[in-house]
C-alpha cells in the first residue's frame, strides 16, 4: 500500500537517513563514499552540510533526494523508503516533491528564463494557464520580472542561479536540495542566493545546502560537517 504524503507544512522530518552507506565499484576496488550517516531533514528549516571536496557531501545529497539509493541503511522520504520504490516512483518523487539546484545552473540555453521555469511544470502536467502564471510569479519573487524573455547567455551568473531556484520551486516541492549553489558566483552574489534559500525555508520548505563556504553555511538554522564519508 502506498503511504500518503504528509501536508507540505506539517512539522517534523520530511527526509530521514539512518546508518546510510554508499559504495561505488571502481576499477581499483570498492569506494565507500558514505560510511554510516544518520540525518534528519526538517520542514521549515535550512540545513547546511559542509566539508572538503570528496568527503561525500554531494553523494549524501543525491541519496537524500532519491537520485541514488543507499547500499545499506535506509532513507525515508515523505513517508516512503527510497530503496523500495521503483524508478518510475522515484522519478515522480523528484519531479513533484523535491527541487534541485546545482552549482552550474543546468539551464537549457535555447529556452528563455520563463521557458526554463515552465519546463518541470509541463512534465508534471500543470495546466498551461496555471503554469505560466506560476512561472511569472516565481521569477518576480527572485527579482527577474524584467528578464522573462532573456536566454541564459544574456544573464549574469547570479541571475542564472535565481532562474534555477525558480525552476526548482516550480512544482511546489516540499524539499529543496542545493549542491554548491554559490560555487560559480562572486561573494556578494553568492550571499544573495544564500539568503534567498534561507528565506524559502522560513516559508515551510525543508532546505539542504551543500557548501564549502562557511559564510553561506552560517545563514542556515543548522550545520553539519562531513569528513571521509561520515558526519563529524
C-alpha positions as CSV (number, residue, x, y, z in Angstrom):
1,X,0.0,0.0,0.0
2,X,1.4,3.4,-0.9
3,X,1.9,5.7,2.0
4,X,0.1,9.1,1.9
5,X,2.3,12.1,1.7
6,X,2.1,14.4,4.7
7,X,1.0,18.0,4.3
8,X,3.6,20.4,3.0
9,X,3.9,22.4,6.1
10,X,3.5,19.6,8.7
11,X,6.1,19.8,11.4
12,X,8.9,17.2,11.7
13,X,11.3,15.4,9.4
14,X,10.5,15.2,5.7
15,X,13.5,13.0,5.0
16,X,15.2,10.6,7.4
17,X,18.5,8.9,6.8
18,X,19.6,6.1,9.1
19,X,23.0,4.4,9.1
20,X,23.4,5.0,5.4
21,X,26.3,3.7,3.4
22,X,27.0,4.2,-0.3
23,X,29.6,2.1,-2.2
24,X,30.8,2.5,-5.7
25,X,32.6,-0.2,-7.6
26,X,35.6,1.2,-9.3
27,X,38.4,-0.4,-11.4
28,X,40.7,-0.2,-8.4
29,X,38.1,-1.7,-6.0
30,X,35.1,-0.5,-3.9
31,X,35.0,3.1,-2.9
32,X,32.8,3.8,0.2
33,X,31.5,7.3,-0.2
34,X,29.2,7.2,2.8
35,X,30.0,5.3,6.0
36,X,27.0,5.1,8.3
37,X,25.4,8.5,8.0
38,X,22.2,9.4,10.0
39,X,20.5,12.7,9.5
40,X,17.0,14.3,9.6
41,X,15.9,17.0,7.1
42,X,13.1,19.1,8.7
43,X,10.4,21.2,7.3
44,X,10.8,24.9,7.7
45,X,14.5,24.7,8.4
46,X,17.6,25.2,6.4
47,X,20.4,22.7,6.9
48,X,24.0,23.3,5.7
49,X,26.3,20.4,5.0
50,X,30.0,21.4,5.0
51,X,33.2,19.6,4.2
52,X,36.1,19.4,1.8
53,X,35.9,18.2,-1.7
54,X,35.5,14.4,-1.9
55,X,34.1,14.0,1.6
56,X,30.7,12.6,0.5
57,X,28.6,15.8,0.6
58,X,27.2,15.5,-2.9
59,X,26.7,11.8,-2.6
60,X,24.7,12.3,0.6
61,X,22.5,14.9,-1.2
62,X,21.8,12.6,-4.1
63,X,20.9,9.8,-1.7
64,X,18.6,12.1,0.3
65,X,16.9,13.3,-2.9
66,X,16.3,9.8,-4.4
67,X,18.7,10.3,-7.3
68,X,20.6,7.3,-5.8
69,X,19.7,4.7,-3.2
70,X,21.9,3.6,-0.3
71,X,24.0,0.5,-0.3
72,X,22.9,-0.3,3.3
73,X,20.8,1.6,5.8
74,X,17.6,3.4,4.9
75,X,16.4,6.8,3.5
76,X,12.7,7.6,4.1
77,X,11.5,10.4,2.0
78,X,7.9,11.7,2.6
79,X,7.0,8.5,4.4
80,X,8.4,6.0,1.8
81,X,11.7,4.2,1.8
82,X,13.5,5.1,-1.4
83,X,15.2,1.7,-1.8
84,X,11.7,0.1,-2.0
85,X,10.5,2.5,-4.8
86,X,10.5,1.8,-8.5
87,X,12.5,4.0,-10.8
88,X,9.2,5.5,-12.0
89,X,8.1,6.2,-8.5
90,X,11.5,7.9,-7.7
91,X,11.1,10.0,-10.8
92,X,7.7,11.2,-9.7
93,X,9.0,11.9,-6.2
94,X,11.8,14.1,-7.6
95,X,9.5,15.8,-10.1
96,X,6.7,16.7,-7.8
97,X,8.2,16.9,-4.3
98,X,11.9,17.6,-4.4
99,X,13.6,20.6,-6.1
100,X,17.2,20.5,-7.1
101,X,19.6,23.5,-7.5
102,X,23.1,22.9,-8.9
103,X,26.4,24.8,-9.0
104,X,26.4,25.1,-12.8
105,X,22.7,26.0,-13.1
106,X,21.9,23.5,-16.0
107,X,19.5,25.9,-17.7
108,X,18.7,25.0,-21.3
109,X,20.4,27.7,-23.4
110,X,17.8,27.6,-26.2
111,X,15.0,28.5,-23.8
112,X,14.2,31.8,-22.2
113,X,14.2,32.2,-18.4
114,X,10.4,31.8,-18.4
115,X,10.5,28.7,-20.5
116,X,13.2,27.1,-18.3
117,X,10.9,27.6,-15.3
118,X,7.9,26.3,-17.3
119,X,9.6,23.0,-18.2
120,X,9.2,21.0,-15.0
121,X,5.5,22.1,-14.8
122,X,5.0,20.8,-18.4
123,X,6.5,17.5,-17.3
124,X,4.2,17.4,-14.2
125,X,1.1,18.1,-16.3
126,X,0.3,21.6,-14.8
127,X,-2.4,23.3,-17.0
128,X,-0.9,25.9,-19.4
129,X,-2.5,29.0,-17.8
130,X,-1.6,28.0,-14.3
131,X,2.0,27.2,-15.1
132,X,2.6,30.5,-17.0
133,X,1.1,32.4,-14.0
134,X,3.2,30.4,-11.6
135,X,6.4,30.9,-13.6
136,X,6.0,34.6,-13.8
137,X,5.2,34.8,-10.1
138,X,8.3,32.8,-9.2
139,X,10.6,34.9,-11.5
140,X,9.1,38.0,-9.9
141,X,9.8,36.5,-6.5
142,X,13.5,36.1,-7.3
143,X,13.7,39.6,-8.8
144,X,13.7,38.7,-12.5
145,X,10.4,40.1,-13.8
146,X,12.3,42.1,-16.4
147,X,14.3,39.0,-17.6
148,X,11.4,36.7,-18.6
149,X,12.4,36.6,-22.3
150,X,16.1,36.6,-21.8
151,X,18.1,33.5,-22.6
152,X,20.7,32.2,-20.2
153,X,23.5,33.6,-22.3
154,X,22.1,37.1,-21.7
155,X,22.0,36.7,-17.9
156,X,24.7,37.1,-15.2
157,X,25.7,34.1,-13.1
158,X,23.6,35.3,-10.2
159,X,20.6,35.8,-12.5
160,X,21.0,32.3,-13.9
161,X,21.1,30.8,-10.4
162,X,18.0,32.7,-9.4
163,X,16.2,31.3,-12.5
164,X,17.4,27.8,-11.4
165,X,15.9,28.4,-8.0
166,X,12.6,29.5,-9.5
167,X,12.7,26.4,-11.7
168,X,13.3,24.2,-8.6
169,X,10.3,25.7,-6.9
170,X,8.0,25.4,-9.9
171,X,6.2,22.3,-8.9
172,X,5.8,23.5,-5.3
173,X,8.1,20.9,-3.7
174,X,8.4,20.1,-0.1
175,X,12.2,19.8,-0.2
176,X,14.8,21.9,-1.9
177,X,18.3,20.4,-2.3
178,X,21.1,22.7,-3.4
179,X,24.6,21.4,-4.3
180,X,27.2,24.2,-4.1
181,X,24.7,26.7,-5.3
182,X,27.1,29.7,-4.9
183,X,30.3,27.9,-6.1
184,X,30.2,29.8,-9.5
185,X,29.3,33.2,-8.0
186,X,31.2,36.1,-6.6
187,X,31.0,36.7,-2.8
188,X,28.2,39.3,-2.8
189,X,26.0,37.5,-5.3
190,X,26.6,34.2,-3.5
191,X,25.4,35.7,-0.3
192,X,22.2,37.0,-2.0
193,X,21.5,33.5,-3.3
194,X,22.2,32.0,0.2
195,X,19.8,34.5,1.8
196,X,17.1,33.6,-0.8
197,X,17.4,29.9,0.1
198,X,17.2,30.7,3.8
199,X,14.1,32.8,3.1
200,X,12.4,30.0,1.3
201,X,12.9,27.7,4.2
202,X,11.1,30.1,6.6
203,X,8.0,29.6,4.4
204,X,7.8,25.9,5.2
205,X,10.2,24.1,2.9
206,X,12.9,21.8,4.0
207,X,16.2,23.2,2.5
208,X,19.5,21.4,2.4
209,X,22.6,23.3,1.1
210,X,25.8,21.6,0.4
211,X,28.7,24.1,0.6
212,X,32.3,24.5,1.4
213,X,31.7,28.2,2.2
214,X,31.3,28.9,6.0
215,X,29.6,32.3,5.3
216,X,26.9,30.6,3.3
217,X,26.6,27.8,5.9
218,X,26.2,30.5,8.6
219,X,22.9,31.5,7.1
220,X,21.4,28.1,7.9
221,X,19.5,27.1,11.0
222,X,21.8,24.1,11.5
223,X,25.2,23.0,10.2
224,X,26.8,19.5,10.0
225,X,30.3,18.8,8.9
226,X,31.5,15.8,6.9
227,X,34.8,14.2,6.5
228,X,35.7,10.9,4.8
229,X,32.0,9.9,4.4
230,X,30.9,10.5,7.9
231,X,29.3,13.3,9.9
232,X,31.9,14.6,12.3
